Amino acid sequence: ELDNTVYALDATTIDLCLSLFPWAPFRSTKAAIKLHTLLDLRGNIPAFIHISDGKTHDVNVLDSLPVEAGAFYVMDRGYLDFSRLYGLHQTGAFFVIRAKRGMDAHRIYSMHTDRNTGVICDQRIALDGFYASRDYPEQLRRIRFKDAESGKTLVFLTNNTALPALTIAALYKSRWQVELFFKWIKQHLRIKRFIGNSENAVKTQIWCAVATSVLIAIVKKELQSDAALY
């Protein structure tokens, strides 16, 4: 229901045989590549994809991510890098991300919350520590939320101060769509069986799989639109 575009960012690892794919070392006895995907949640269509070797850390993809001012980028805590997040903030984009345990920060003030909704606290915080405070010198919003379905307590960080805390929690929950995208890709398009062993052959087959998923998503969206007309 938001006017803003909402993207979910995540990566999945595709295991390969090291003897057949020596150009993609991952561990001592295994090869792998990573499929980094930015999913547009308006139609569950990938807006950006980057294929890297299995050793590439997820957070590094933020350096090459196309950033849209006013859009929301929803990420898991594997992407928590305050310098890179501050870069997103400075471009006018918003982020919603899980906080890591033991984060060094202090509370500036707290806003009123209704705990019956699952929102335990909604705070403005400032980072402590030399490097963290240098990398993100402005205040952040920290939301602690208890999920009634799982019983887990989740802590979110965001630079958006306007949306209700429940909406921020709902945005993070929508991140699951990118996991479903990876599951669909692996189950239906069988990208573990490659027709060639070169880097170009593997990437070409993955791009074909992604293109197929995009076409299916577009057809489904058009069918839903036609059904709504009748």
MARTIKE-692381 format. One record per residue (C-alpha): x, y, z; residue in one letter. Coordinates in nm, 4 decimals. Last residue first. Layout:
% residues N
> X|Y|Z|A;
...
% end
This chain:
% residues 230
> -1.4177|-0.9292|-1.4851|Y;
> -1.1542|-0.6578|-1.4665|L;
> -0.9888|-0.8308|-1.1687|A;
> -0.9390|-1.1453|-1.3765|A;
> -0.7533|-0.9443|-1.6410|D;
> -0.5223|-0.7950|-1.3770|S;
> -0.4555|-1.1384|-1.2285|Q;
> -0.3755|-1.2763|-1.5725|L;
> -0.1376|-0.9857|-1.6368|E;
> 0.0428|-1.0463|-1.3061|K;
> 0.0749|-1.4180|-1.3757|K;
> 0.2170|-1.3473|-1.7230|V;
> 0.4731|-1.1037|-1.5791|I;
> 0.5793|-1.3507|-1.3090|A;
> 0.6197|-1.6278|-1.5693|I;
> 0.8338|-1.4006|-1.7873|L;
> 1.0497|-1.3051|-1.4886|V;
> 1.0994|-1.6696|-1.3900|S;
> 1.2105|-1.7543|-1.7439|T;
> 1.4568|-1.4640|-1.7496|A;
> 1.6032|-1.5847|-1.4190|V;
> 1.6548|-1.9358|-1.5547|A;
> 1.8135|-1.8007|-1.8741|C;
> 2.0429|-1.5819|-1.6612|W;
> 2.1446|-1.8883|-1.4625|I;
> 2.2238|-2.0809|-1.7803|Q;
> 2.4359|-1.7967|-1.9150|T;
> 2.6228|-1.7639|-1.5850|K;
> 2.7138|-2.1326|-1.5856|V;
> 2.8257|-2.1326|-1.9504|A;
> 3.0322|-1.8128|-1.9046|N;
> 3.2139|-1.9536|-1.6028|E;
> 3.3005|-2.2687|-1.7937|S;
> 3.1617|-2.6085|-1.6956|N;
> 2.8826|-2.6484|-1.9492|G;
> 2.5248|-2.7813|-1.9659|I;
> 2.4734|-2.7233|-1.5948|F;
> 2.2645|-2.9333|-1.3605|R;
> 2.2310|-2.7396|-1.0340|K;
> 2.0161|-2.4865|-1.2210|I;
> 1.7190|-2.7206|-1.2070|R;
> 1.4646|-2.4627|-1.3258|L;
> 1.1749|-2.5596|-1.1055|H;
> 1.3236|-2.6316|-0.7656|Q;
> 1.6245|-2.3985|-0.7609|K;
> 1.4489|-2.0958|-0.9113|I;
> 1.1356|-2.1465|-0.7008|W;
> 1.3359|-2.1660|-0.3785|K;
> 1.5349|-1.8548|-0.4696|F;
> 1.2135|-1.6604|-0.5375|F;
> 1.0599|-1.7906|-0.2135|L;
> 1.3594|-1.6520|-0.0246|E;
> 1.3094|-1.3189|-0.2041|V;
> 0.9487|-1.3154|-0.0882|Q;
> 1.0577|-1.3585|0.2744|W;
> 1.1604|-0.9919|0.2753|R;
> 0.7903|-0.9121|0.3229|S;
> 0.8395|-0.9731|0.6959|K;
> 1.0828|-0.6811|0.7041|Y;
> 0.8224|-0.4519|0.5542|L;
> 0.5627|-0.5743|0.8036|A;
> 0.7920|-0.4837|1.0932|A;
> 0.8423|-0.1339|0.9483|I;
> 0.4652|-0.1051|0.9056|T;
> 0.4144|-0.2030|1.2695|L;
> 0.6572|0.0713|1.3780|A;
> 0.4488|0.3347|1.2011|P;
> 0.6181|0.5082|0.9057|L;
> 0.7703|0.8556|0.9456|A;
> 1.1132|0.8042|1.1037|T;
> 1.2830|0.6081|0.8260|N;
> 1.6532|0.5470|0.8876|N;
> 1.5878|0.1906|0.9961|T;
> 1.7130|-0.0664|1.2431|L;
> 1.5059|-0.3678|1.3406|F;
> 1.5198|-0.5862|1.6506|V;
> 1.3296|-0.9148|1.6458|L;
> 1.1718|-1.1013|1.9377|T;
> 1.0661|-1.4520|1.8440|K;
> 0.7299|-1.6024|1.9424|G;
> 0.6953|-1.7448|1.5931|S;
> 0.3389|-1.6345|1.5168|E;
> 0.3124|-1.3480|1.7667|A;
> 0.6302|-1.1849|1.6396|D;
> 0.7754|-0.9673|1.9149|K;
> 0.9103|-0.6352|1.7869|F;
> 1.1961|-0.4138|1.9028|R;
> 1.2300|-0.1061|1.6856|I;
> 1.5500|0.0991|1.6619|R;
> 1.5557|0.4272|1.4693|R;
> 1.8969|0.5653|1.3864|L;
> 2.0655|0.8927|1.4727|Q;
> 2.3438|1.0410|1.2616|E;
> 2.7203|0.9767|1.2591|P;
> 2.7053|0.6400|1.0799|Y;
> 3.0624|0.5397|0.9860|D;
> 3.2231|0.7553|1.2561|R;
> 2.9843|0.6342|1.5263|S;
> 3.0508|0.2733|1.4239|A;
> 3.4307|0.3180|1.4067|Y;
> 3.4834|0.4924|1.7419|F;
> 3.2287|0.3066|1.9528|G;
> 2.8776|0.4203|2.0240|D;
> 2.5884|0.4472|1.7815|L;
> 2.3054|0.6870|1.8483|A;
> 1.9488|0.5759|1.9158|I;
> 1.5933|0.6888|1.8530|R;
> 1.3511|0.4381|1.9984|Q;
> 1.0385|0.2336|1.9307|D;
> 0.9848|-0.0334|2.1955|C;
> 0.7960|-0.3576|2.2529|I;
> 0.5906|-0.3469|1.9339|V;
> 0.3841|-0.6682|1.9384|G;
> 0.0497|-0.4942|1.8912|T;
> -0.0414|-0.5483|2.2571|N;
> 0.2784|-0.3636|2.3454|R;
> 0.1216|-0.0328|2.2427|D;
> 0.4106|0.2063|2.1940|T;
> 0.5013|0.5578|2.3100|H;
> 0.8264|0.6889|2.1676|M;
> 1.1641|0.6471|2.3297|S;
> 1.4561|0.8888|2.3546|Y;
> 1.8300|0.9108|2.2820|I;
> 1.9078|0.5463|2.3541|R;
> 2.2681|0.4310|2.3483|H;
> 2.4546|0.2096|2.1031|A;
> 2.7050|-0.0765|2.0930|D;
> 2.5358|-0.3656|1.9131|M;
> 2.5535|-0.6776|2.1281|G;
> 2.3322|-0.8830|1.9027|R;
> 2.3075|-0.7757|1.5424|K;
> 2.0268|-0.5537|1.4187|A;
> 1.7928|-0.6670|1.1419|R;
> 1.7562|-0.4262|0.8499|I;
> 1.5091|-0.1760|0.7089|V;
> 1.6584|0.0787|0.4698|F;
> 1.5436|0.4071|0.3213|F;
> 1.6862|0.5883|0.0181|A;
> 1.7726|0.9582|0.0035|G;
> 2.1235|0.9149|-0.1392|T;
> 2.2745|1.0011|0.1999|Q;
> 2.0865|0.7177|0.3701|H;
> 2.2179|0.4597|0.1244|L;
> 2.5744|0.5791|0.1930|G;
> 2.5004|0.5623|0.5638|Y;
> 2.4073|0.1999|0.5127|L;
> 2.7447|0.1385|0.3445|R;
> 2.9377|0.2867|0.6360|S;
> 2.7144|0.1170|0.8898|F;
> 2.7621|-0.2332|0.7518|D;
> 2.4751|-0.4645|0.8375|L;
> 2.4194|-0.6687|0.5225|Y;
> 2.4280|-1.0053|0.6998|G;
> 2.1625|-0.8576|0.9286|R;
> 1.8874|-0.9325|0.6756|D;
> 1.7817|-0.6709|0.4241|M;
> 1.4882|-0.4550|0.3191|V;
> 1.5714|-0.1659|0.0852|Y;
> 1.2977|0.0973|0.0754|F;
> 1.2785|0.3456|-0.2136|A;
> 1.2784|0.7246|-0.1747|G;
> 1.5942|0.7731|-0.3815|A;
> 1.6707|0.4685|-0.5953|E;
> 2.0082|0.3029|-0.5419|V;
> 2.1692|0.0752|-0.8022|P;
> 2.3726|-0.1773|-0.5996|L;
> 2.7428|-0.1996|-0.6865|S;
> 2.8877|-0.1249|-0.3414|D;
> 2.5947|-0.2945|-0.1668|L;
> 2.7135|-0.6215|-0.3250|V;
> 2.9984|-0.6302|-0.0741|N;
> 2.7543|-0.7048|0.2104|V;
> 2.6977|-1.0599|0.0892|D;
> 3.0614|-1.1599|0.1306|H;
> 3.2193|-1.3021|-0.1852|T;
> 3.3596|-1.6487|-0.1210|K;
> 3.0990|-1.8278|-0.3311|G;
> 3.2039|-1.6570|-0.6517|D;
> 2.9810|-1.3799|-0.7826|S;
> 2.6603|-1.3422|-0.9839|I;
> 2.4863|-1.0051|-0.9541|H;
> 2.1161|-0.9530|-1.0100|I;
> 1.9136|-0.6314|-1.0063|F;
> 1.5429|-0.5560|-1.0480|A;
> 1.4275|-0.9110|-0.9814|P;
> 1.0488|-0.9468|-1.0173|I;
> 0.8273|-1.0171|-0.7172|N;
> 0.5613|-0.7910|-0.8693|G;
> 0.5512|-0.4927|-0.6354|R;
> 0.8163|-0.6629|-0.4214|L;
> 1.1013|-0.5629|-0.6522|D;
> 1.3638|-0.8260|-0.5728|L;
> 1.7325|-0.7339|-0.5463|L;
> 1.9232|-1.0567|-0.6023|T;
> 2.2760|-1.1770|-0.5289|H;
> 2.3286|-1.5259|-0.6780|L;
> 2.6392|-1.6736|-0.5249|K;
> 2.8705|-1.9282|-0.6825|I;
> 3.0152|-2.2465|-0.5381|A;
> 3.3097|-2.4841|-0.5370|A;
> 3.3837|-2.7428|-0.2714|K;
> 3.6738|-2.9365|-0.1239|T;
> 3.8857|-2.6635|0.0366|S;
> 3.5958|-2.4194|0.0446|R;
> 3.4474|-2.1805|-0.2102|F;
> 3.6571|-2.1992|-0.5267|P;
> 3.4728|-2.0917|-0.8445|A;
> 3.7279|-2.1209|-1.1314|W;
> 3.7884|-2.4900|-1.0468|P;
> 3.4375|-2.5832|-1.1702|F;
> 3.4526|-2.9538|-1.2590|L;
> 3.6947|-3.0630|-0.9841|S;
> 3.5369|-2.8198|-0.7371|L;
> 3.1851|-2.9603|-0.7854|C;
> 2.9302|-2.6820|-0.7523|L;
> 2.7053|-2.5492|-0.4770|D;
> 2.4668|-2.2615|-0.5501|I;
> 2.4663|-2.0061|-0.2685|T;
> 2.1753|-1.7669|-0.2230|T;
> 2.1798|-1.3913|-0.1775|A;
> 1.9435|-1.1306|-0.0352|D;
> 1.7903|-0.7903|-0.1010|L;
> 1.4189|-0.7128|-0.0782|A;
> 1.3037|-0.3992|-0.2601|Y;
> 1.0114|-0.1708|-0.1800|V;
> 0.9090|0.1108|-0.4154|T;
> 0.7445|0.3964|-0.2293|N;
> 0.3743|0.4736|-0.2686|D;
> 0.3042|0.2281|0.0092|L;
> 0.0000|0.0000|0.0000|E;
% end
